[in-house]
Amino acid sequence: MKKTIYKLEQIFRRFKIENINLSTTSAGIDISYTNYDAEAAWILYVELITRVTTQPLDDECGTEKCALESVHSIFKQTREVLKLYGRNAKSFTRIAIIVLNQVVRPFTSKWHPLSEVGCFNDENKCTEFRRELNILRINLTNYAKLLADMAHVDDLTEI
C-alpha cells in the first residue's frame, strides 16, 4: 500500500476546514497516517458523527444548552484519545489540536459564558446560537470526513 504524504495546509484545504491559521512552518509539516492515527481517528470519528456536532439540529428539536454541552464534550473526548494515542499518532494529534483550538474553542468560549448568564432564555440569542452551531457543524462534518479518511473507513457523515 502506497503511503500518501500531504502537507498540513493541503489536508485542511482538501477537507474544506475553514478558519484555520497556520504559521508558515506548520503549514508545511508533512502529514501521513499510521495505524495509530487510524485508531485515534476512528474513536473521535464515532464521537463526532453521533452528536449534534455533525447532525442538524432542527429548530423545534433539542435545547441549546444540551447542544452546547455536546460540543464542549468533544474537548474531553479528544483529550482522552490524545492521552491514549498522542505520542504515536502524530498526524492525528497535530490536526486534532488545531481543530479544537481554532474551530471548536472560539464557539465554546463565546457561548459558555453567555449560557451561564441565561442567554438561552432569549429567543434571539437562541436563533443566533443555532445559526452559529450550523456553521460549526459544517466545519466539524468536514473534520469528521477527514477523520474517516485517516481511519480508512467509509464516510457516514451524509447518512
Secondary structure by P-SEA (a helix, b strand, c coil): cbbbbbcaaaaaaaacccccccccccccbbbbbcaaaaaaaaaaaaaaaacccccccccccccaaaaaaaaaaaaaaaaaaaaaccccaaaaaaaaaaaaacccaaaaaacaaaaaacccccaaaaaaaaaaaaaaaaaaaaaaaaaaaaacccccccc
